[in-house]
Amino acid sequence: MRKSQKSYFAMPGILLSIVIFLGFLATLSAFIVAFSQPRFSQQLVVSEQGVILQNAAGEKIGIAPRIGPGEVEIEPADLTPEPDVMERYEQQYRFAARQDRFADILRNSDSVTVVTNDAEREIKLRPNDVMPFEFWLQILVGIAGFIVSAWIWALQPKRLSNQLFGLVGLCLWLSATCAAIYSTRWLALPTDLFQPLSALNALGSIGFGIALICLFLIYPVRLVQNRFLIWVAIPIVGLYLLGQLDLLGKPANETPLLTAMEMLAILVLVVIQFIKSRGRPLDMAAIRWVGVSSLIGSGLFICMAIIPVLLGAEPLINQSYAFAFFLIVHLGVAFGLKRQNLFESELWAITMFKAVSVGLLLIAVDVALVALLGSLSGAAVLTMLLILPFFYLPWRSMVQRWLFQATPIEDLLEEVAHVALIRNVNDRCAKWQEILQQAFTPLAIEPVPVGSGDAESVAIEEQGIMLHIPAAAGCAPLALRYKNKGTRLFQKRDRQVAARMIDFLSSLKRQQQAFADGVTSERGRISRDLHDDLSALLMSGLNSDNPDDLKSVLRSSLAEVRMIVSAEVGDTRLLADILADCRAETADRLEASGIALNWPISEISGMLTPQPQKALTSIIREMVTNVIKHSGATEMQVQTRLENGVVYIVASDNGRGFSAGKGQGNGLANIRTRLAALEGNFDFGDLDPKGFRTSIALPVETQ
């Protein structure tokens, strides 16, 4: 068998489905055995008068019934549900012989003779295939316990505690199912059927106790090592074998005594586990559910069914009803698993169990529908086939969608788009996991431990059990386990869907980041323009005492504000015109500060688009501002030239220099940032013996 096939059958949902199917198959076999035995509508009942015969309505027909050619009288002991309650082995031997004789009679006779009004009367027995309530109760207890235990085991089949609880359910099913067949017989079963069923019932009861004892020895707090558990089973199994050979003195020393000893041991271990679990919240939560349900179920069974037998009295409750006490243990575990993380099984256990249950229901409905169609007439079949597409198939499809929560890829991508817009990383990652849950309905979504894998793309691992989701949108890599609630393996299409979702999410996050970077860049541009341009103009106004010059500065400042806001709007201009405007503005600013300007006119060609225009104007303004504010110079020189599509501008002054003018603010940094954005270069340094030099290089469009 290929590894992928082995992995498929290791899926919790598939494993549980297979085990449940086998359990129902075995139960069906028990049904066949039970329904193949002779059964009649009249009932034999033990009363103070002895054995009486009743009709189906419970009305007395007669007493002292005799059956068969030899008219063998039916005694109260013949109707004993469980032969283990007899006081001596001799009684059991006689009981078994009479059971064989009655079974042979029932195969060849269908009438009984009863005494009615001091006269004998022969009653014709009417065949009946209706089983009593006690039969169905024991079957229900057995199959319910089996399913719950199989469910716990299938979650983590390699864990010893789960294996032991699975064995508990198997033994309960074996004991209850076998008892259901022989304890609800009409009168008798042949010995070759009765004795094996009784032995298997005893084995199930003993095995139930052994498994629970071993479970409470290691769970939730480990009391012994695993190798010690075998020594629990050996003496009990040995006593069971001796009992099957009738070597324990009397029947009550066999299964009843062993079961009582096991139940007492279970009660003691539960108390010890309660003590050991103090101060350990998780262990206390586990023993609270498993332990309390075991205390109640085992305690009631001992008090009402075992102790009276050991004392030589009749059980206080019918064996059929006593089995319901064992079911309390399983129901407590099921409820506890829903409320707490019992048996270290995952919180998705309830979800997986629902999925399997509904899946099996769909299969059962399909089978029933096929069987129904096969028994209908041609016209009825045609009518059903016309109705099915409008009622049954839509309902089935709706149930499947609910079961697996299948979401179209288009809806998933829309949800992914919402994830990209979530700013808080924790909320974003939680939403991302929610979308993955919708897409693949895994039983578990786990973070991938750091260093456990370097996969940077979606990958199917563990032969299809796990889907590796790499880090995306700031969220850590994830491991998705057991697709479709543990019923499917991950396939190539799942990997493609996940990859498409991640690519879409990454693309949206890149676009979002690009937008955020653009916003940041634009804010930075506005900040630099305000600093380099507007502040330069306003500073010129501060250095002027002429009201007319001040008004001119204010008008220029307003124009500069409009230019900053609409920097992307404008026409391409000649480089020579731009430099001419900058020269005139620079001369006015320096003159107002008492600084001479030496900027010779040179022949320069080339064009500048709006953004470089604004950048060049702002850079020259910042150069002039630095000279005015920090240099203490009396003269500024500017030289320009154009070479190979690059304009070079060198500005120098005769001031104190850079080293003496520390704390110059953001001006030089802004110049460098502007030029870097336009793929230009920037350099500055002190002159010898004094002064400061600033050099820029800016690409231009040649004419």
C-alpha positions in Angstrom: 0.0 0.0 0.0 1.4 3.4 -0.9 2.2 5.9 1.8 -0.6 8.3 0.7 -3.1 5.5 1.1 -1.8 4.6 4.5 -2.1 8.3 5.5 -5.6 8.4 4.2 -6.6 5.5 6.5 -4.8 7.2 9.4 -7.1 10.3 9.2 -9.1 10.6 12.4 -12.5 10.9 10.5 -11.7 8.0 8.2 -10.4 5.9 11.1 -13.5 6.6 13.1 -15.8 5.9 10.2 -14.1 2.5 9.6 -14.3 1.5 13.2 -17.9 2.6 13.5 -18.8 0.6 10.4 -17.1 -2.5 11.8 -18.9 -2.0 15.1 -22.3 -1.8 13.3 -21.4 -4.8 11.2 -20.6 -6.8 14.4 -23.8 -5.6 16.0 -25.7 -6.6 12.9 -24.2 -10.1 13.3 -25.5 -10.1 16.8 -29.0 -9.1 15.5 -28.9 -12.0 13.1 -28.1 -14.5 15.9 -30.7 -13.0 18.2 -33.5 -12.9 15.6 -32.8 -16.4 14.4 -33.7 -17.9 17.8 -37.4 -19.1 18.4 -39.5 -16.3 19.9 -43.2 -16.2 20.5 -45.7 -13.5 21.3 -46.7 -15.1 24.6 -44.4 -14.4 27.6 -43.1 -16.6 30.4 -42.9 -14.7 33.6 -41.7 -15.7 37.1 -44.2 -14.8 39.9 -45.1 -15.9 43.4 -47.2 -18.7 41.8 -44.2 -19.9 39.9 -43.9 -19.6 36.1 -47.0 -18.2 34.4 -47.8 -17.7 30.7 -49.0 -14.3 29.6 -50.4 -13.1 26.3 -48.9 -10.1 24.4 -51.0 -7.7 26.4 -49.6 -9.0 29.7 -52.8 -10.9 30.7 -52.4 -14.2 32.5 -53.2 -17.3 30.4 -52.2 -20.1 32.8 -49.6 -21.4 35.3 -47.1 -24.3 35.5 -46.5 -24.3 31.7 -45.1 -27.6 30.2 -43.7 -27.9 26.8 -42.7 -30.6 24.4 -43.7 -34.3 23.8 -42.6 -35.2 27.3 -44.3 -32.1 28.7 -41.2 -30.9 30.5 -42.3 -28.3 33.1 -40.7 -24.9 32.9 -39.2 -23.9 36.2 -38.3 -20.4 37.5 -34.6 -21.2 37.3 -34.9 -21.9 33.6 -35.7 -18.2 33.1 -32.7 -16.9 35.0 -31.2 -14.1 32.9 -27.6 -14.6 34.1 -26.4 -18.0 35.3 -23.6 -16.3 37.3 -26.1 -15.5 40.1 -26.6 -19.2 40.9 -25.2 -20.4 44.2 -23.5 -23.7 43.1 -21.9 -25.2 40.0 -24.4 -28.1 40.1 -27.2 -25.7 39.6 -25.4 -24.3 36.6 -24.8 -27.8 35.1 -28.5 -28.6 35.5 -29.4 -25.2 34.0 -27.2 -25.8 31.0 -28.6 -29.3 30.4 -32.2 -28.1 30.6 -31.4 -25.2 28.3 -30.2 -27.7 25.7 -33.3 -29.8 26.1 -35.6 -26.8 25.8 -33.8 -25.4 22.8 -34.3 -28.8 21.1 -38.0 -28.8 22.0 -38.5 -25.2 20.7 -37.1 -26.2 17.3 -39.8 -28.9 17.0 -42.8 -27.7 19.0 -45.0 -24.6 19.0 -47.4 -25.3 21.9 -47.3 -25.4 25.7 -49.7 -26.9 28.2 -50.8 -24.7 31.1 -53.0 -25.1 34.1 -56.0 -22.7 34.0 -58.8 -22.9 36.6 -57.4 -26.2 37.9 -57.7 -27.7 34.4 -55.0 -28.3 31.8 -55.1 -26.5 28.5 -52.9 -26.5 25.5 -51.9 -23.1 24.1 -50.7 -22.7 20.5 -47.7 -20.4 20.5 -47.6 -17.6 17.9 -44.2 -16.7 16.4 -43.0 -13.2 17.0 -40.0 -11.3 15.9 -40.3 -8.3 18.2 -37.5 -8.1 20.7 -38.1 -6.8 24.3 -37.0 -3.4 25.5 -34.2 -4.9 27.6 -32.6 -6.3 24.4 -32.6 -2.9 22.8 -31.3 -1.2 25.9 -28.3 -3.4 26.2 -27.6 -3.1 22.5 -27.8 0.7 22.8 -25.5 0.8 25.8 -23.0 -1.4 23.9 -23.0 0.5 20.7 -23.0 4.0 22.4 -20.1 3.1 24.6 -18.3 1.6 21.6 -18.8 4.8 19.5 -17.6 7.2 22.2 -14.5 5.1 22.9 -13.8 4.7 19.2 -14.1 8.5 18.9 -11.6 9.1 21.7 -9.2 6.5 20.3 -9.4 7.8 16.7 -8.3 11.3 17.7 -4.8 10.0 18.7 -4.7 6.3 18.2 -1.0 6.0 19.3 -1.5 7.6 22.7 -1.8 4.9 25.4 -4.6 6.7 27.4 -6.7 6.8 24.2 -6.0 3.1 23.5 -7.0 2.1 27.0 -10.3 4.0 26.7 -10.9 2.5 23.3 -10.5 -0.9 24.9 -13.0 0.1 27.6 -15.6 0.7 25.0 -14.8 -2.4 23.1 -15.2 -4.5 26.2 -18.4 -2.8 27.1 -19.8 -3.5 23.7 -18.8 -7.2 23.9 -20.3 -7.7 27.4 -23.6 -5.8 26.7 -24.2 -7.3 23.2 -23.6 -10.9 24.3 -25.8 -10.4 27.4 -28.5 -8.9 25.2 -28.8 -12.1 23.2 -29.0 -14.6 26.1 -30.5 -12.6 28.9 -33.6 -11.7 26.7 -34.1 -15.2 25.2 -37.7 -16.5 25.1 -36.9 -19.6 27.1 -33.7 -21.2 26.1 -30.6 -21.2 23.9 -28.5 -24.2 22.9 -25.5 -24.7 25.1 -23.1 -24.3 22.2 -24.4 -20.8 21.8 -25.2 -19.9 25.4 -21.9 -20.8 27.0 -19.7 -18.9 24.5 -21.9 -15.8 24.8 -21.7 -16.1 28.6 -18.0 -16.5 28.5 -17.6 -13.5 26.2 -19.9 -11.5 28.4 -17.6 -12.3 31.4 -14.5 -11.5 29.3 -16.0 -8.1 28.4 -16.8 -7.3 32.0 -13.4 -8.3 33.2 -11.7 -6.5 30.3 -13.7 -3.4 31.0 -12.4 -3.3 34.6 -8.8 -4.1 33.6 -8.8 -1.3 31.0 -10.2 1.3 33.4 -7.7 0.3 36.2 -4.8 0.7 33.8 -6.2 4.0 32.5 -6.4 5.5 36.0 -2.9 4.2 36.8 -1.5 6.5 34.1 -4.1 9.2 33.5 -4.3 12.1 34.2 -1.4 11.8 36.6 1.0 8.9 35.9 1.2 6.6 39.0 3.2 3.7 37.5 5.3 3.0 34.4 3.8 1.3 31.4 5.5 -2.0 32.0 3.7 -2.4 35.3 0.3 -2.5 33.6 0.7 -6.0 32.4 0.9 -7.2 36.0 -2.6 -5.7 36.5 -4.0 -7.9 33.8 -2.2 -11.2 34.4 -3.8 -12.1 37.8 -7.3 -11.0 36.8 -7.1 -12.9 33.5 -5.8 -15.9 35.4 -8.7 -15.8 37.8 -11.1 -15.5 34.8 -9.6 -18.6 33.2 -9.9 -20.5 36.5 -13.5 -19.4 36.7 -14.2 -20.7 33.2 -12.9 -24.1 34.4 -15.2 -23.9 37.5 -12.3 -23.9 39.9 -13.2 -21.0 42.1 -15.6 -22.7 44.5 -18.9 -21.2 43.3 -20.2 -19.1 40.4 -20.4 -15.9 42.5 -16.6 -16.1 42.9 -16.1 -15.7 39.2 -17.3 -12.7 37.2 -19.3 -11.1 40.1 -16.5 -11.2 42.5 -13.8 -10.2 40.0 -16.0 -7.3 38.7 -16.6 -6.1 42.3 -12.8 -6.2 43.0 -12.1 -4.2 39.8 -14.8 -1.6 40.5 -13.4 -1.1 44.0 -9.9 -0.7 42.6 -11.2 1.8 40.1 -12.9 3.8 42.9 -9.7 3.9 44.9 -7.6 5.0 41.9 -10.1 7.8 41.2 -9.7 9.1 44.7 -5.9 8.9 44.4 -6.0 10.8 41.1 -8.1 13.5 42.7 -5.5 13.9 45.4 -2.6 13.8 43.0 -4.3 16.4 40.7 -4.5 19.1 43.3 -2.8 22.3 42.1 -2.8 21.0 38.5 -5.8 22.6 36.8 -5.6 20.6 33.6 -5.3 17.3 35.3 -8.1 18.3 37.8 -10.4 19.1 34.9 -9.7 15.7 33.3 -10.3 13.7 36.5 -13.3 15.8 37.4 -15.2 14.5 34.3 -13.7 11.0 33.9 -13.4 10.3 37.6 -16.8 11.5 38.8 -18.6 9.7 36.0 -16.6 6.5 36.8 -17.4 6.9 40.5 -21.1 7.2 39.9 -21.4 4.5 37.2 -19.1 2.0 39.0 -20.6 2.7 42.5 -24.2 2.2 41.4 -23.3 -1.0 39.6 -21.5 -2.5 42.6 -24.3 -1.5 45.0 -27.2 -2.6 42.9 -25.9 -5.6 40.9 -22.8 -7.1 42.4 -23.0 -6.9 46.2 -26.5 -8.6 46.4 -25.2 -11.5 44.4 -22.1 -11.9 46.6 -24.4 -11.9 49.6 -26.5 -14.7 48.0 -29.5 -12.5 47.2 -31.1 -11.4 43.9 -29.7 -8.3 42.2 -31.6 -5.1 43.1 -31.9 -4.3 39.4 -32.2 -6.3 36.2 -28.9 -6.9 34.5 -30.2 -5.2 31.4 -30.6 -1.9 33.3 -27.4 -2.3 35.2 -25.5 -1.9 32.0 -26.8 1.6 31.7 -24.5 2.5 34.7 -21.4 1.8 32.5 -22.7 4.2 29.9 -22.5 7.0 32.5 -18.7 6.7 32.3 -18.7 7.2 28.6 -21.3 10.0 28.6 -19.2 11.8 31.3 -16.1 11.6 29.1 -18.0 12.8 26.0 -19.4 15.8 27.9 -16.0 16.4 29.5 -14.3 16.4 26.1 -16.7 19.0 24.9 -16.0 21.2 27.9 -12.3 20.4 28.6 -9.3 19.1 26.6 -9.5 15.6 27.9 -7.1 12.8 27.0 -4.9 15.6 25.5 -7.1 15.3 22.5 -7.7 18.4 20.5 -10.6 20.8 20.9 -11.8 19.9 17.4 -13.0 16.5 18.6 -16.6 17.4 18.7 -16.5 18.9 15.2 -14.9 15.7 13.8 -17.4 13.5 15.5 -20.3 15.6 14.1 -18.8 15.4 10.6 -18.5 11.6 10.8 -22.0 11.2 12.2 -23.6 13.3 9.5 -21.5 11.6 6.8 -22.7 8.2 8.0 -26.3 9.5 8.1 -26.0 10.6 4.5 -24.8 7.2 3.5 -27.6 5.5 5.4 -30.2 7.7 3.8 -28.7 6.9 0.3 -28.8 3.1 1.0 -32.3 3.3 2.3 -33.4 5.3 -0.7 -31.9 2.7 -3.1 -33.6 -0.1 -1.2 -36.9 1.8 -1.3 -36.6 2.3 -5.1 -35.9 -1.4 -5.6 -39.2 -2.3 -3.8 -41.5 0.1 -5.6 -43.4 -0.4 -8.8 -42.3 1.1 -12.1 -44.7 4.0 -12.0 -43.6 4.8 -8.4 -39.9 4.6 -9.3 -40.5 7.0 -12.1 -42.3 9.4 -9.8 -39.5 9.2 -7.2 -36.9 9.9 -9.9 -38.8 13.0 -10.9 -39.1 14.2 -7.3 -35.5 13.5 -6.3 -33.8 16.3 -8.2 -36.2 18.9 -6.6 -36.2 17.8 -3.0 -33.7 15.1 -2.0 -30.6 16.2 -4.0 -30.8 19.9 -3.0 -31.2 18.8 0.7 -28.2 16.5 0.4 -26.1 19.2 -1.2 -27.1 21.6 1.6 -26.1 19.1 4.2 -22.8 18.6 2.5 -22.1 22.3 2.4 -23.0 22.6 6.0 -20.8 19.6 6.9 -17.7 20.7 5.1 -18.4 24.5 4.9 -17.1 24.6 1.3 -16.5 28.2 0.2 -16.1 29.2 -3.5 -12.6 30.5 -4.3 -14.1 33.8 -5.4 -15.6 34.4 -2.0 -12.3 33.4 -0.4 -10.4 36.0 -2.5 -12.9 38.6 -1.4 -12.2 37.7 2.2 -8.5 37.8 1.6 -8.8 41.3 0.2 -10.4 42.3 3.6 -7.4 40.8 5.4 -5.0 43.0 3.5 -6.8 46.1 4.8 -6.5 45.1 8.5 -3.7 47.2 10.1 -3.4 45.4 13.5 -1.2 42.4 12.9 -2.9 40.2 15.5 -6.4 40.9 14.1 -5.0 40.3 10.6 -3.5 37.0 11.5 -6.7 35.9 13.3 -8.7 36.7 10.2 -6.2 34.9 8.0 -6.6 31.7 10.0 -10.4 32.1 9.8 -10.2 32.2 6.0 -8.0 29.1 5.9 -10.5 27.4 8.1 -13.3 28.3 5.7 -11.2 27.1 2.7 -10.0 23.7 4.0 -12.0 23.0 7.2 -9.0 21.4 8.9 -9.2 19.8 12.3 -6.2 21.8 13.5 -4.4 25.0 12.5 -1.0 25.1 14.3 1.9 27.6 14.2 5.0 26.1 12.6 7.8 26.0 15.2 10.8 28.2 14.5 13.5 26.2 12.7 11.3 23.2 12.0 11.0 23.9 8.3 12.3 26.4 5.7 9.6 26.0 3.1 8.8 29.3 1.5 5.9 28.1 -0.6 2.8 26.0 0.0 3.7 22.4 0.4 1.8 19.2 1.1 3.6 17.2 3.9 3.2 13.9 5.8 1.7 12.2 2.8 -1.3 14.6 2.6 -2.1 14.9 6.2 -0.6 18.4 6.6 -0.6 21.5 4.4 2.2 23.9 5.0 1.2 27.6 4.7 4.3 29.9 4.5 4.5 33.3 6.2 2.2 35.9 4.6 1.2 39.5 5.3 3.2 39.5 8.5 1.6 36.3 9.8 3.7 33.4 10.9 3.8 30.1 8.9 1.0 27.7 9.7 0.4 23.9 9.5 -3.1 22.8 8.5 -3.8 19.2 9.6 -6.5 16.8 8.5 -8.6 18.4 5.7 -12.4 18.4 5.8 -12.6 17.7 9.5 -10.3 14.7 9.3 -12.0 12.9 6.4 -9.8 13.9 3.4 -6.1 14.3 2.5 -4.7 17.5 1.0 -4.4 17.3 -2.8 -2.6 19.3 -5.5 -5.7 21.5 -6.0 -5.6 22.5 -2.3 -2.0 23.5 -2.7 -2.9 25.6 -5.8 -5.8 27.3 -4.0 -3.7 28.1 -1.0 -0.9 29.5 -3.3 -3.4 31.6 -5.2 -4.7 33.0 -1.9 -1.2 33.8 -0.6 -0.1 35.4 -3.9 -3.3 37.6 -3.9 -2.8 38.6 -0.3 0.9 39.4 -0.8 0.1 41.4 -3.9 -2.5 43.4 -2.1 -0.1 44.0 0.8 2.6 45.2 -1.6 0.2 47.6 -3.2 -0.9 48.8 0.2 2.7 49.2 1.2 3.5 51.1 -2.0 0.6 53.4 -1.4 1.7 54.0 2.2 5.3 54.6 0.9 3.8 57.1 -1.6 1.9 58.9 1.1 5.0 59.0 3.3 7.1 60.3 0.4 4.6 63.0 -0.5 4.4 64.1 3.1 8.2 64.2 3.1 8.2 66.3 -0.1 5.8 68.7 1.4 7.8 69.0 4.6 11.0 69.6 2.7 9.3 72.2 0.4 7.9 74.0 3.4 11.3 73.9 5.1 13.5 74.8 2.0 11.2 77.1 0.1 8.5 78.7 2.2 10.8 79.2 5.2 13.4 80.8 2.9 10.9 83.3 1.5 9.6 84.1 5.0 13.1 84.6 6.3 13.8 87.1 3.5 10.7 89.0 4.7 12.1 89.0 8.2 15.3 90.6 7.0 13.5 93.4 5.1 12.3 96.6 6.6 10.6 97.9 3.4 6.8 97.3 3.5 6.7 96.9 -0.3 9.3 94.2 -0.1 7.4 92.5 2.7 4.2 92.4 0.6 6.2 91.0 -2.3 7.6 88.3 -0.1 4.1 87.4 1.2 2.7 87.2 -2.4 5.7 84.9 -3.3 5.0 82.8 -0.2 1.4 82.3 -1.2 2.4 81.3 -4.7 4.9 78.9 -3.2 2.3 77.3 -1.1 0.1 76.7 -4.3 3.2 75.3 -6.1 3.9 72.9 -3.2 0.4 71.5 -3.1 0.2 71.1 -6.9 3.8 70.0 -7.6 2.8 67.3 -10.0 0.9 69.7 -12.2 2.9 71.9 -14.7 4.8 72.1 -17.9 8.3 71.1 -18.9 10.5 74.3 -18.9 13.9 75.2 -20.2 16.7 74.7 -17.7 18.2 78.2 -18.6 14.9 79.9 -17.7 14.7 78.1 -14.4 18.3 79.0 -13.5 17.6 82.6 -14.5 14.6 82.8 -12.1 16.7 81.3 -9.3 19.5 83.8 -10.0 17.2 86.7 -9.7 15.6 85.4 -6.5 19.0 84.6 -5.0 20.3 88.1 -5.8 17.3 89.7 -4.0 17.6 87.5 -0.9 21.4 88.0 -0.6 21.2 91.7 -1.2 18.6 92.0 1.6 21.1 90.3 3.9 24.1 92.3 2.8 25.8 89.5 0.9 27.2 89.9 -2.6 26.4 87.4 -5.4 28.8 86.3 -8.1 26.8 84.1 -10.5 28.0 84.5 -14.1 25.6 83.7 -16.9 26.5 80.6 -18.9 25.0 79.0 -22.0 23.0 76.0 -20.8 20.5 73.9 -22.7 18.1 71.2 -21.6 14.7 70.7 -20.2 13.2 69.9 -16.7 9.8 68.3 -15.9 7.7 69.7 -13.0 9.2 67.6 -10.3 12.9 68.2 -11.0 12.0 71.9 -11.5 10.6 72.1 -8.0 13.5 70.1 -6.6 16.2 72.3 -8.2 14.5 75.5 -7.1 14.2 74.2 -3.5 17.8 73.0 -3.4 19.1 76.4 -4.6 16.9 78.2 -2.1 18.2 75.9 0.7 21.8 76.7 -0.4 21.1 80.4 -0.1 19.3 80.0 3.2 22.4 78.2 4.7 24.7 81.0 3.5 22.4 83.7 5.0 21.7 81.9 8.4 25.0 80.0 9.1 28.0 81.2 7.1 28.6 84.8 8.2 29.9 85.3 4.6 30.1 88.5 2.6 30.1 86.9 -0.8 28.5 83.9 -2.5 29.7 82.4 -5.8 27.6 80.1 -8.1 28.9 78.3 -11.1 26.8 76.1 -13.5 27.7 73.9 -16.4 26.0 71.1 -18.5 27.9 67.9 -19.4 26.4 64.7 -20.9 22.8 65.4 -19.9 23.8 66.4 -16.3 23.7 69.9 -14.9 26.4 70.7 -12.3 25.9 73.5 -9.8 28.7 74.5 -7.4 27.9 77.2 -4.7 30.6 78.5 -2.4 31.0 81.3 0.1 33.8 83.0 2.1 32.2 82.4 5.5 33.3 80.4 8.6 32.7 77.0 7.1 30.9 73.8 8.1 32.9 72.9 11.2 32.3 76.3 12.8 28.6 76.3 11.9 27.3 73.1 13.6 23.6 72.5 14.2 22.5 73.4 10.7 19.1 71.6 10.9 17.5 69.6 8.1 18.7 71.6 5.2 21.6 69.5 3.9 19.7 66.3 4.6 16.8 67.6 2.6 19.1 68.4 -0.3 20.5 64.9 -0.3 17.0 63.3 -0.1 15.7 65.4 -3.0 18.7 64.5 -5.3 18.6 60.8 -4.4 14.9 60.7 -5.5 15.9 62.1 -8.9 19.1 60.0 -9.2 21.3 63.0 -8.7 24.4 63.5 -6.5 25.3 65.8 -3.6 28.6 66.8 -2.0 29.7 69.5 0.4 32.8 70.5 2.4 34.9 73.3 3.8 37.2 75.5 1.7 40.8 76.4 2.5 41.6 78.7 4.2 37.9 79.5 4.9 34.5 79.1 3.4 32.0 76.4 2.5 31.2 74.6 -0.8 28.1 72.8 -1.9 28.0 70.8 -5.2 25.0 69.1 -6.9 24.5 67.1 -10.0 21.1 66.7 -11.6 20.1 64.7 -14.7 18.2 66.8 -17.3 16.4 66.1 -20.6 18.5 67.3 -23.5 17.0 69.2 -26.3 
